[in-house]
Amino acid sequence: MKRRDFIRLGGLSAAAATAGMTNLGAQEPSDAPKKSLRAGLIGTGWYGNVDLYHLMQVGAEESSPFGIDVVSLCDVDRDALENSAKRVSERQNGRAPKKFHDFREMLNERDLDLVLIATPDHWHALPMIAAVDAGCDVYVQKPIGVDVRECLAMLDAARRNNAVVQVGMQRRSTTHLRHAKERFIDSGKLGNVGQVDIFSYYGGPGAPMTQNPEEAPEAFDFDFWCGPAPKLPYYPCLRSRGWRDFMEYGNGTLGDMGVHMFDMARWLLDLRYPKKVFSVGGQYVKRGGLANRSDTQTVVFDYGDKEVIWNHRNWSEIPDRRHPWGGYFYGSNGLLKASVFGYDFHRYYNNEVESEDYLDETDKYPQDKKEPGLERQCCEAIRNHMRDFLDRIADRGRPRSDIEEGAVSTICCVLGNLSMQLGRALEWDEENGMVKNDAEANALLARSYRAPWIHP
């Protein structure tokens, strides 16, 4: 019997996972002991800590089917690992997690029920596949992979192992967006949607990023950090969030910010793969720095009866400061502006506007005000996403952002970058997992892996 089946049948022994969680601002747990899920985190940087914090919060709630016992943490950055372990120990009344340098050693312990993966993008696929093969359910950050073949391999591994895999695309768990879907799209109030503009205009003016190469710090295993990706010279920005500027380690702004909004559009309108993907863009303004991702890009996802159009400019003024990162849904009856910060529905030809802001839960979760690195506008959505994850572990159902949804949204963004690179539209053949009539594009669906790592 696999560990996940044991959980479903209620065979886990009760543990003290709910003890000491009230300092996270969650509901007081009941007196009855609760079954505990043993959790591990791979990638203890910014969003790894954010995700783990919220998972521990919802596990402490009385309504949660499981408590959370953080058993182990893994990172190739020793300083980040120690910092995360200290924070976890404080939240668990001094129960310290085990610390690992290599995710394979952590998984070989066979003492985990679920794993969170919040590494840089180029390190999502191999740990996720290893985790489900080890019998764990997984919460993996977006984009799920850096190439098409990774995404398909991750989906196959999840299905082969009957694993619950939630992807960190939490727009599907955002309360005001769920209200917008019900009130304006599902009700027909918006009318027939013919076009959607999705966008990110974060970045603003300024010089391109420049740094001199250095020797990597002793506490940071740069070779392991690069892993299957090319090993560039070490720049200090790579140790923090600056890796997103390098296409070797991610998929640019489209794969970072665009995958969220494209997934939001697909979910709200019940879309899957587009008929064609076409993109243009490049480094038009912030030239001459270290970054090699595009600072300007337009992608047309052509669905035949509608278009979803992505734009980012990492150097300009924000056209709408209420919605710097979001989507405009143009319907036959009105315009729905939707973002992480709220929504505005504008009925055509009059001044009527219906709006809702994001749900700020800091009164209910006062620790949010003290926890470093939180995006307050996202906290409620992440907690909902984690609740859905735990509920699906309990009933073995498909979560809101199931790995298949993550694969579709990620693959489409990867195709957008390939279209920009090749200078032509790409038509995806979902049944055969390839681009139609384009051998050159198909040769780019899997990146080369650096030895000794093997592409899944």
C-alpha positions in Angstrom: 0.0 0.0 0.0 1.4 3.4 -1.0 1.7 6.1 1.7 -0.9 8.3 -0.1 -3.5 5.5 0.0 -2.7 5.1 3.7 -3.5 8.7 4.2 -6.8 8.3 2.3 -7.8 5.4 4.5 -7.1 7.4 7.6 -4.2 5.2 8.7 -1.7 7.9 9.8 -1.1 8.2 13.5 -2.1 11.4 15.1 0.9 13.7 15.7 1.5 17.0 17.4 1.6 18.9 14.1 -1.0 21.5 15.2 0.9 22.4 18.4 2.4 25.8 18.5 0.7 27.1 15.3 -1.4 29.8 16.8 1.5 32.3 16.4 0.8 32.1 12.7 -2.6 33.7 13.2 -4.7 30.7 12.3 -7.7 29.4 14.1 -7.3 27.7 17.4 -7.0 24.0 16.9 -9.5 21.7 18.6 -8.5 19.5 21.6 -8.8 16.4 19.5 -5.5 15.2 17.9 -5.4 15.6 14.2 -3.8 13.3 11.7 -0.5 14.8 10.5 1.1 15.0 7.1 4.8 15.0 7.0 6.0 17.9 4.8 9.3 18.7 3.1 10.4 21.8 1.2 12.9 21.9 -1.7 14.0 25.4 -2.3 14.1 27.6 0.9 14.3 31.0 -0.8 11.7 33.7 -1.1 8.6 31.8 -2.3 9.5 28.5 -0.7 9.2 30.1 2.7 6.0 32.0 1.6 4.4 28.7 0.5 5.5 26.8 3.6 4.2 29.5 5.9 0.8 29.4 4.4 0.7 25.6 4.3 1.4 25.6 8.1 -1.2 28.2 8.7 -4.0 26.3 7.0 -2.9 23.0 8.5 -3.4 24.5 12.0 -7.0 25.4 11.2 -9.8 23.4 12.8 -11.4 22.7 9.4 -8.3 21.3 7.8 -8.3 17.5 7.2 -4.7 17.3 8.3 -2.1 19.0 10.4 1.3 19.8 9.0 4.6 18.5 10.5 7.5 20.0 8.6 10.0 17.2 8.7 12.7 18.3 6.3 14.1 21.2 4.2 16.5 21.1 1.3 18.6 23.8 -0.4 22.0 24.1 -2.0 22.3 27.6 -0.3 23.4 26.8 3.3 22.5 30.3 4.6 19.0 30.1 3.1 18.6 26.6 4.5 19.6 27.7 8.0 17.4 30.7 8.0 14.3 28.7 6.9 15.0 25.9 9.5 15.1 28.5 12.2 11.8 30.0 11.2 10.2 26.5 11.0 11.5 25.5 14.4 10.1 28.6 16.0 6.7 27.8 14.5 6.8 24.2 15.7 7.6 24.9 19.3 11.3 24.0 18.8 10.8 20.9 16.7 13.5 21.3 14.1 13.3 19.9 10.6 16.1 17.9 9.1 18.3 19.8 6.7 19.5 18.4 3.3 21.8 19.6 0.6 20.6 17.1 -2.1 16.9 16.6 -2.7 17.6 13.0 -3.6 18.9 12.3 -0.1 15.9 13.9 1.4 13.5 11.8 -0.7 15.5 8.6 0.1 14.5 9.0 3.7 11.0 7.9 2.7 9.4 9.8 5.6 7.4 12.4 3.6 3.8 12.6 2.6 4.0 15.9 0.7 6.7 18.0 -0.9 6.7 21.7 -1.8 9.0 22.7 -4.7 10.0 26.3 -4.9 13.4 26.2 -6.7 14.3 28.3 -9.7 12.4 27.1 -12.7 15.1 25.0 -14.2 15.0 22.8 -11.1 11.2 22.1 -11.0 11.0 19.0 -13.2 13.5 16.5 -11.7 12.6 17.0 -8.0 8.9 16.9 -8.8 9.2 13.6 -10.7 11.4 12.1 -8.0 9.0 13.2 -5.3 5.9 11.5 -6.9 8.0 8.4 -7.7 8.8 8.4 -3.9 5.1 8.3 -3.1 4.6 12.0 -2.2 2.0 14.4 -3.2 3.4 17.7 -4.5 2.9 21.5 -4.6 5.1 22.8 -7.3 5.7 26.4 -8.3 5.0 27.7 -11.8 6.0 27.5 -14.6 6.1 23.8 -14.0 9.1 23.4 -16.4 11.4 25.2 -18.7 10.7 23.2 -21.9 7.8 21.3 -23.3 9.2 17.8 -22.8 9.7 18.5 -19.1 6.1 19.5 -18.7 4.8 16.4 -20.4 7.1 14.2 -18.4 5.9 15.8 -15.2 2.2 15.2 -16.1 3.0 11.6 -17.0 4.8 11.0 -13.7 1.9 12.5 -11.7 -0.7 10.3 -13.4 1.5 7.2 -13.3 1.8 7.6 -9.5 -1.8 8.8 -8.9 -0.3 11.8 -7.2 -2.1 15.0 -6.2 -0.1 17.8 -7.7 -1.1 21.4 -7.2 0.6 24.1 -9.2 1.2 27.5 -7.7 -1.1 29.3 -10.1 -3.3 30.7 -7.3 -5.5 33.0 -9.4 -7.9 30.0 -9.5 -8.2 30.3 -5.7 -8.5 34.1 -5.6 -11.9 35.0 -4.0 -12.5 38.2 -6.0 -11.7 36.5 -9.3 -14.0 33.6 -8.4 -16.7 36.1 -7.8 -16.0 37.8 -11.1 -16.2 34.5 -12.9 -19.6 33.8 -11.4 -21.1 37.3 -11.6 -20.0 38.4 -15.0 -18.7 35.5 -17.1 -20.8 32.5 -16.1 -23.9 34.6 -15.7 -23.6 36.0 -19.3 -23.5 39.6 -18.0 -20.2 40.2 -19.8 -21.5 38.8 -23.0 -19.5 37.1 -25.7 -15.8 37.6 -25.1 -14.0 38.3 -28.3 -10.6 39.4 -27.0 -8.5 39.3 -23.8 -5.5 41.5 -23.2 -3.2 40.1 -20.5 -0.2 41.9 -19.4 2.6 42.8 -16.9 4.1 46.3 -16.8 6.3 45.9 -13.8 9.9 47.0 -14.1 9.8 50.7 -14.9 12.6 52.9 -16.2 16.2 52.6 -15.2 19.5 51.3 -16.5 19.9 47.6 -17.3 21.3 45.4 -14.6 25.1 45.0 -14.6 27.4 43.1 -12.2 30.9 41.7 -12.4 31.4 37.9 -12.2 32.7 36.7 -8.8 33.6 33.5 -7.0 30.5 31.9 -5.6 30.3 32.1 -1.8 31.4 29.0 0.1 27.9 28.6 1.5 26.4 28.5 -2.0 26.9 25.4 -4.1 26.7 27.1 -7.5 27.5 24.0 -9.6 24.6 22.1 -8.0 22.4 25.2 -8.2 23.0 25.3 -12.0 22.3 21.5 -12.2 21.0 20.5 -15.6 21.1 24.1 -16.9 24.2 25.8 -18.5 26.7 27.0 -16.0 27.2 30.7 -16.5 29.7 32.8 -14.6 28.5 33.4 -11.1 26.9 36.8 -10.5 25.5 37.7 -7.1 22.1 38.4 -8.5 21.7 34.6 -9.3 21.6 33.8 -5.6 18.5 35.8 -5.2 15.6 36.7 -7.5 17.9 37.9 -10.3 18.0 34.5 -11.9 14.7 35.3 -13.6 16.6 37.7 -15.9 18.4 34.7 -17.5 16.7 32.4 -20.1 19.1 29.6 -19.1 17.2 29.3 -15.8 13.6 30.3 -16.7 11.3 31.4 -19.4 11.5 35.2 -19.1 8.7 37.5 -18.1 6.3 35.4 -20.2 7.1 32.3 -18.2 7.3 34.1 -14.9 4.4 36.6 -14.9 2.6 35.7 -18.1 1.9 32.1 -17.1 -0.3 33.4 -14.2 -2.4 35.7 -16.3 -2.7 33.3 -19.3 -3.8 30.6 -16.8 -6.3 33.0 -15.3 -7.7 33.7 -18.8 -8.0 30.0 -19.6 -9.7 29.2 -16.3 -12.2 32.1 -16.5 -13.1 31.3 -20.1 -12.7 27.5 -20.0 -10.0 27.4 -22.7 -7.4 24.8 -23.3 -4.7 24.9 -26.1 -5.0 27.7 -28.7 -5.0 26.9 -32.4 -1.8 29.0 -33.0 0.7 30.9 -31.0 2.6 33.8 -32.5 5.1 36.2 -30.8 7.4 39.1 -31.4 9.6 40.9 -29.0 13.2 41.3 -27.8 15.4 43.7 -25.8 14.3 47.0 -27.2 15.1 49.4 -24.3 17.2 47.8 -21.5 20.1 46.7 -23.7 23.6 46.1 -22.7 23.1 44.5 -19.3 23.4 41.0 -18.0 19.7 40.1 -18.6 19.0 38.1 -21.8 15.2 37.9 -21.4 13.0 40.1 -23.5 12.1 43.5 -22.0 9.2 43.8 -24.5 7.1 41.0 -25.9 3.7 40.5 -27.5 2.2 37.0 -27.8 -1.1 36.2 -29.6 -2.8 33.0 -28.5 -5.3 32.4 -31.3 -8.3 30.4 -30.3 -10.2 30.9 -33.6 -13.2 32.7 -32.1 -11.2 34.9 -29.8 -7.6 36.0 -29.1 -5.8 36.1 -25.8 -2.9 38.6 -26.2 0.0 38.9 -23.8 2.1 42.1 -23.5 4.9 43.0 -21.2 7.1 46.1 -21.1 9.7 46.0 -18.3 10.7 49.6 -18.7 7.5 51.8 -19.1 5.0 53.6 -17.0 2.1 51.4 -15.9 -1.0 52.3 -18.0 -3.4 51.4 -15.2 -1.9 51.7 -11.8 -4.8 49.7 -10.2 -4.1 46.8 -12.5 -0.3 46.7 -13.3 -0.5 42.9 -13.8 -3.8 41.4 -14.9 -6.2 41.0 -17.8 -8.9 43.0 -19.7 -11.8 40.8 -20.9 -13.6 42.5 -23.7 -17.2 41.2 -23.9 -20.1 42.2 -26.1 -21.8 43.9 -23.1 -18.9 45.3 -21.2 -15.3 45.2 -20.1 -14.0 43.2 -17.1 -10.7 44.3 -15.7 -9.2 41.6 -13.5 -6.0 41.4 -11.6 -4.5 40.2 -8.3 -5.6 43.5 -6.7 -9.3 43.3 -7.6 -11.7 43.7 -10.5 -13.7 46.4 -12.2 -16.7 45.7 -14.5 -17.5 48.5 -16.9 -20.9 48.3 -18.6 -20.6 49.8 -22.1 -22.0 53.2 -22.9 -22.7 54.3 -19.3 -20.8 55.1 -16.2 -21.8 52.1 -14.2 -18.8 50.3 -12.7 -18.9 47.3 -10.3 -15.7 46.6 -8.4 -14.3 44.4 -5.7 -10.8 44.5 -4.1 -8.6 41.6 -3.0 -9.5 40.2 0.4 -7.1 41.5 3.1 -7.0 39.0 5.9 -4.5 40.6 8.2 -7.0 41.0 11.0 -7.6 37.3 11.0 -3.9 36.5 10.4 -2.0 39.3 12.1 1.3 37.5 11.7 1.1 38.3 8.0 2.2 41.9 9.0 5.5 40.5 10.4 6.3 37.7 8.0 9.0 38.8 5.6 8.5 38.5 1.8 4.7 38.2 1.7 2.7 39.8 -1.1 -0.3 40.8 1.0 -2.6 40.8 -2.1 -1.8 37.1 -2.6 -2.0 35.7 0.9 -5.7 34.9 0.9 -5.4 33.2 -2.5 -2.4 31.1 -1.4 -4.2 30.0 1.7 -7.2 28.9 -0.4 -4.9 27.1 -2.7 -3.2 25.2 0.1 -6.7 24.3 1.6 -7.7 22.9 -1.8 -4.4 21.0 -1.9 -5.0 19.4 1.5 -8.7 18.7 0.7 -7.7 16.9 -2.5 -5.0 14.9 -0.7 -7.9 13.7 1.6 -10.3 12.7 -1.2 -7.7 12.0 -3.9 -9.4 14.4 -6.3 -7.9 16.8 -8.8 -6.9 20.1 -7.3 -7.9 23.5 -8.9 -4.5 24.0 -10.5 -3.9 20.3 -11.3 -0.6 19.4 -12.9 -2.4 19.1 -16.3 -3.6 22.7 -16.1 0.0 23.7 -15.2 1.3 21.8 -18.2 -1.1 23.4 -20.6 -0.4 27.0 -19.4 3.4 26.4 -19.2 3.6 24.8 -22.6 1.7 27.6 -24.3 4.1 30.2 -22.8 7.1 28.1 -23.8 5.7 28.0 -27.4 5.3 31.8 -27.2 9.1 32.2 -26.6 9.9 29.6 -29.3 7.7 31.6 -31.7 9.6 34.8 -30.9 12.9 32.9 -31.4 11.9 31.4 -34.7 9.9 34.4 -36.1 6.8 32.4 -37.1 3.5 31.1 -35.7 3.4 27.7 -34.2 0.5 25.3 -34.3 0.4 22.8 -31.4 -0.7 19.2 -31.9 -2.0 18.2 -28.5 -2.7 14.6 -29.4 0.9 13.9 -30.6 2.7 16.4 -28.3 4.4 18.3 -31.0 4.3 21.4 -33.3 2.6 20.6 -36.6 4.7 20.6 -39.7 7.8 22.2 -38.1 10.8 20.0 -37.5 12.9 22.9 -36.4 10.5 23.9 -33.7 10.1 20.3 -32.5 13.9 20.0 -32.2 13.6 22.8 -29.6 10.9 21.2 -27.4 13.6 19.8 -25.0 16.6 21.7 -23.8 20.0 20.1 -23.6 20.8 19.0 -20.1 24.2 19.5 -18.6 25.9 16.2 -17.5 25.4 14.2 -15.4 21.7 15.2 -15.3 19.4 13.3 -17.7 16.4 14.9 -19.3 13.1 13.2 -18.3 
